[in-house]
Amino acid sequence: LGTGENHSQRSAHFGDGVYKSTDAGKSWSRVGLEQSEHIGQIVIDPRNSDVVYVAAQGPLFSAGGERGVYKTTDGGRTWTRSLFISDNTGITDLVLDTKNPDVLYAAAYPRRRHVGQAIGGSPEGGIHKSVDGGKSW
């Protein structure tokens, strides 16, 4: 479960990371990415449910945070950033090819909010592709 609304309105509520349930949703535990604030997508490798990718948009009102594509191979105990664009550009969506799960597509979206102002889009936005499970893009 990814927390935080993934849109750019000034009323967008931020989250506190990714949560996991191993009992069909009866209980949840936070498994990381607390500084991501806005999770766009979570995809699970159909070959191994311990391999999970997260599209993290990052903070809306500040630079930095946890932005990009993150990957875990141990069910969320540890996370590695697989794709990073910049401190203002996060990943808003992520798609995994179910016929070849090593192929991923990530949509990068630069955005920042200020009081009464929204900045969205720049040359940093675009689609990125990996053919090796996120090792390279």
C-alpha positions as CSV (number, residue, x, y, z in Angstrom):
1,L,0.0,0.0,0.0
2,G,1.5,3.3,-1.0
3,T,0.5,6.4,0.9
4,G,0.0,10.0,-0.2
5,E,-2.1,11.5,-2.9
6,N,-0.3,11.5,-6.2
7,H,-1.7,14.8,-7.7
8,S,-0.4,18.4,-7.5
9,Q,-3.3,20.2,-6.0
10,R,-2.5,22.4,-3.0
11,S,-4.9,20.2,-0.9
12,A,-2.9,17.0,-1.8
13,H,-2.3,15.1,1.4
14,F,1.2,13.5,1.9
15,G,1.8,10.0,3.1
16,D,4.5,8.3,5.2
17,G,5.7,5.5,3.0
18,V,4.8,2.0,1.9
19,Y,2.9,-0.5,4.0
20,K,2.7,-4.3,3.7
21,S,0.2,-6.8,4.9
22,T,0.8,-10.6,5.0
23,D,-2.6,-11.5,6.4
24,A,-5.0,-10.3,3.7
25,G,-5.2,-6.7,5.1
26,K,-6.0,-7.5,8.8
27,S,-2.8,-5.8,9.9
28,W,-0.2,-3.6,8.2
29,S,3.4,-2.7,8.9
30,R,5.4,0.1,7.4
31,V,8.2,-1.2,5.2
32,G,10.0,2.0,4.2
33,L,10.2,5.1,1.9
34,E,8.9,7.4,4.7
35,Q,10.3,10.4,2.9
36,S,8.6,9.7,-0.4
37,E,5.3,11.5,0.6
38,H,3.5,10.7,-2.6
39,I,3.5,7.1,-4.1
40,G,2.3,6.9,-7.7
41,Q,2.4,3.2,-8.2
42,I,3.5,-0.1,-6.8
43,V,4.2,-3.1,-9.0
44,I,5.0,-6.7,-7.9
45,D,7.1,-9.1,-10.0
46,P,4.8,-12.0,-10.8
47,R,7.7,-14.4,-10.5
48,N,8.6,-13.4,-7.0
49,S,6.4,-11.4,-4.7
50,D,9.5,-10.3,-2.7
51,V,10.5,-8.2,-5.7
52,V,8.6,-5.0,-5.7
53,Y,9.0,-1.7,-7.5
54,V,7.7,1.7,-6.3
55,A,7.1,4.9,-8.2
56,A,7.8,7.7,-5.8
57,Q,6.8,11.2,-6.8
58,G,8.5,12.8,-3.7
59,P,7.5,15.9,-1.7
60,L,5.2,18.3,-3.4
61,F,6.2,21.5,-1.5
62,S,9.9,21.0,-1.3
63,A,12.8,19.5,-3.3
64,G,14.5,16.3,-2.4
65,G,13.0,13.5,-0.4
66,E,12.7,10.0,-1.8
67,R,12.0,10.4,-5.5
68,G,12.3,8.0,-8.4
69,V,11.9,4.2,-8.8
70,Y,12.7,2.1,-5.8
71,K,13.2,-1.6,-5.8
72,T,13.2,-4.2,-3.1
73,T,14.2,-7.9,-3.5
74,D,13.5,-8.9,0.1
75,G,9.9,-8.0,0.5
76,G,10.5,-4.4,1.7
77,R,13.2,-4.9,4.3
78,T,15.6,-2.9,2.1
79,W,15.1,-0.5,-0.8
80,T,17.4,0.6,-3.6
81,R,16.8,3.6,-5.8
82,S,16.8,2.3,-9.3
83,L,16.0,5.5,-11.2
84,F,16.6,9.1,-10.2
85,I,16.0,12.2,-12.3
86,S,16.4,15.2,-10.0
87,D,15.4,16.7,-6.7
88,N,12.2,18.1,-8.3
89,T,11.3,15.3,-10.7
90,G,9.7,12.1,-9.4
91,I,8.1,9.0,-10.9
92,T,4.4,9.3,-11.2
93,D,3.6,5.9,-12.8
94,L,5.2,2.6,-13.4
95,V,4.3,-0.4,-15.6
96,L,5.8,-3.8,-15.7
97,D,5.5,-6.1,-18.7
98,T,3.8,-9.2,-17.4
99,K,5.1,-11.3,-20.3
100,N,8.7,-10.2,-19.5
101,P,8.8,-8.7,-16.0
102,D,12.4,-7.5,-16.5
103,V,10.9,-4.8,-18.8
104,L,9.6,-1.7,-17.0
105,Y,8.3,1.7,-18.1
106,A,8.5,4.7,-15.7
107,A,6.8,8.0,-16.3
108,A,8.8,11.0,-14.9
109,Y,6.9,14.1,-13.9
110,P,8.6,17.3,-12.6
111,R,6.4,19.2,-10.2
112,R,6.5,21.6,-7.3
113,R,3.9,23.6,-5.4
114,H,4.3,27.0,-3.8
115,V,1.6,29.1,-2.1
116,G,-0.8,30.0,-4.9
117,Q,1.5,28.5,-7.6
118,A,1.9,25.1,-9.2
119,I,5.0,24.3,-11.4
120,G,4.6,21.2,-13.5
121,G,6.5,19.9,-16.5
122,S,9.9,20.5,-17.8
123,P,12.4,18.8,-20.1
124,E,13.1,16.3,-17.3
125,G,9.6,14.7,-17.8
126,G,9.2,11.7,-20.0
127,I,9.1,7.9,-20.3
128,H,12.0,5.8,-19.2
129,K,12.4,2.1,-20.1
130,S,14.4,-0.7,-18.4
131,V,15.0,-4.1,-19.9
132,D,17.0,-5.5,-17.0
133,G,14.7,-5.3,-14.0
134,G,15.6,-1.7,-13.3
135,K,19.4,-2.1,-13.3
136,S,19.7,0.5,-16.1
137,W,17.2,2.9,-17.7
